[in-house]
Amino acid sequence: MGQMLVPNDGVRGIDVTTEKGTVKYDADKSGRITVDNPAHARSLKANGFTMAAGVSGFAAPGYPCEGCGFNSLFKVYKCWKCGTENDYRN
């Protein structure tokens, strides 16, 4: 199913009652709970938990500044961080 985020900083876990007993889910240090059962995920959503984003970032080639090394996604000829004039016409 995926990872879910706790509703606030005070919540560190939840117990889900099933027909076979109780399943305990504890959050890790970042406040995420891994849930593989869709029924349990529905129960957590009903209690205020939300789904964590599936993508944490992306890899793009970018255009690194020759002066400071900042990697921009756009061809910025004058770096907005250090002011270096970059030439990407090679």
BELGI-V496432 format. One record per residue. SS is DSSP state (helix for helix, strand for strand, loop for the rest). PHI is phi in degrees with one decimal (* if undefined). Layout:
BEGIN
SS:PHI
SS:PHI
END
This chain:
BEGIN
loop:*
strand:137.1
strand:-108.3
strand:-124.6
strand:-101.0
loop:-68.6
loop:-67.6
loop:-156.7
loop:-67.2
loop:-78.5
loop:-91.2
loop:-116.9
strand:177.5
strand:-153.7
strand:-106.2
strand:-105.6
strand:-86.6
strand:-122.4
loop:-68.1
loop:-99.9
strand:141.1
strand:-121.5
strand:-110.3
strand:-101.5
strand:-116.0
strand:-112.5
loop:-78.0
loop:-82.5
loop:-63.4
loop:-89.8
loop:83.3
strand:-110.9
strand:-122.2
strand:-91.1
strand:-125.3
loop:-106.2
loop:-97.8
helix:-60.4
helix:-66.3
helix:-67.6
helix:-63.0
helix:-61.8
helix:-64.7
helix:-65.7
helix:-61.2
helix:-64.7
loop:-98.8
loop:98.5
loop:-75.7
strand:-123.9
strand:-73.0
loop:-78.5
loop:-64.0
loop:-78.8
loop:-121.5
loop:-96.2
loop:174.5
loop:-145.6
loop:-103.9
loop:-132.2
loop:-61.5
loop:68.9
strand:-132.5
strand:-72.5
loop:-72.8
loop:-73.5
loop:-87.6
loop:-111.6
loop:87.1
loop:-59.9
strand:-99.0
strand:-94.2
loop:-79.5
loop:-117.2
loop:-76.4
loop:-94.2
loop:-74.1
strand:-114.3
loop:-60.8
loop:-78.3
loop:-90.1
loop:-119.1
loop:85.5
loop:-68.4
strand:-83.3
loop:-109.7
loop:-121.4
loop:-103.8
loop:-84.2
loop:-63.9
END
